[in-house]
Amino acid sequence: MSAPSADPAAPAGVDVVLVKAGRTKIRYPAALLADDGVRITVRAPWAGDTARDFGFVRFEPGDVFTEYYWRDRWYAVKEVRDADGVPKGWYCDITRPAVLTGGELTVEDLDLDLWRSADGTDVRRLDEDEFAESGLAARDPGAAAAAVAALEELEGLARARGDGFGRLLA
């Protein structure tokens, strides 16, 4: 009896690798949903073993993240839904452009983040102090400028009327 073949309709898997200051911050498996050569879309459950309460949102086991990465943009946008599929919001990481090699999707975290609640009433910049302390502006002024411009772009989209990131993610 032969082993069952893989389901060709099942999404392929990748490991998302978030690097910060030259070290792997987190690595987790994700389903590869799409890759058009520029934007890569993956889906993964909350990678933490326990809940994490940020004060403005709580990520917990059962939450599902649909994550959008670009090879030509300095950010990643992560749509967050609870276990029942109810949207919580979008967590955005400012990163260098993503690199997909084999089964690894690698992004370098540049400390700046943005949160937009599902209803759009809460848009907040995060970790600007960490970004300032990172020394990126002195080490790599071009990257620092790209990071700040990416944060400005995302904040503009997040504050726009309507669905915020809808056009970006369509």
N, C-alpha and C positions, 0 to 999 in steps of 0.2 A: 504494500500500500504506500502510495507516495504522500509526501507532506503537502498540505494545502498551499496553493500559491497565494502570493500577496494580492490583496485587493487593489486593482489599478486605480480605483476611484478614491482610495484612502490617501489623505495628504502625506507627503514625505515629511520626515522629521529633520530638524536641525537643532543644534545647541546654540542658544543665544549666549554670548560671552560679553559681559560688560566689564571693560577695563577702566581702571582709574589710577592715575599716578603710576602707570607702568605695571600694575598688578591686577590680576583678575579679582574683581569685586564680587561678581556672582556669575554663575553658569547654570542654565536650566534648559530642559528640553522644551521644544515647541513644535507645533504642526506648521509646516510651510503651506500657506494658503495660496500665495501668488508671488510671482517674480516677473515683472515686465521688463527687466533689464535696468530700470531706474529705481522703482519702488519695490520693496520686499514686504510682504504681509505675512505675519505669523500669529498663531493663537496659542496661548498657554494659560494654565491655571496659576493663581498666585503662588509664587515660588517660595514663600516663607512657610516654615513649619507651624508658626503661630500667627495670630492676628497682630497687626501693627497699626496703632492709632496715632495719626498725625495731628489730631485735634480738629482738623477740617474735613477729614475723611478717614475711614477705617478700612484697611485692606485685610482680608481674612480668608482662611481656607474656604474654597468653593467659588471665590471670585474668579472671573475669567477676563484675561487681558487680550484684546486684539491689538497687535502692535504693528505700526507702520514705520519702516525705515527707508531712508533714501541713500543712494550712492552719490548724489550730487547736492545734498542739503545737510545742514549742520544741526539736525534735530531728529528726534523720534517722537511719535505721537502714539500714546497707548490709551485706547478706549477701555474703560473698566466697567464691568457689569457684575452684579452679585450672582449668587448661585441660581436665582430664579430668572436671570436675564434682565433684571431691572438696571438701567444705566445709573452708575454712580458719578461718572465724569471722565475727564481726560487728564492723564498725567503725562507731561511732556518733558523729555530729557534733552538738554542741549549737548550735542555730541559731534565728534568729527563724522564725516560721511561713513556710512556702513560699508563693511567688506564681507562678502559671502564667499567663502572658500571651502569647497567640499561640503561637509555637513556643519560648518561653523559660521555663524553670523556674528561678527565682531564689531563692537562699537566702543569708542573711547569717550567716557563720560567727562564733560568739561565743567561739572559742578552746578551750573545754572539749571533750574527747573521751573516749570510753570504748571499750575493746576487750574482747571476749569470745571466747576460742578456741572452736573447734567442739566440743571435748569438755567445755567449761565449767570446766576446771581453772585457767584464767588469765583473771581479770577485773581490769582495771586502769584507773584514771583517768589521763588524759593531759592535759598542757598546763595544769595548774592555775596554774603560774607565769606563763604567758602571759596567762591570764585575769586574774590579779591585776594584772599590769603594764599591761593594756589600758586601765585607768581607767574601765571600764564601770560599776563600782559607784558612782563619784562622778558620772559623766555621766548615767547612766540607772539609778537604783537599782531600779526596777521590772523592767527587763529583766535586770539582774544577778540579782535574786531568782528570776525565772522560769528563768533559765539554771541556777542552782544546783539548783532544785527539779527541773528536767528531768534533770539528771545523777543526782540521788538516785533518781528514778523508774526510770531506765534501769539503774542499778546494782542496784537491788532486783530487777528483772526478770532481769538477767544472772546474779545469784546464786541465783535460785529453782531449785528442783529441776526436773528434766525438761529440756525443750527451750529454756528461757530466754525467748526472744522469741516463741515459737510462738503464743500467744494474741494478742499484739499484731499479728502479721503475718498471721494467718489471715484 
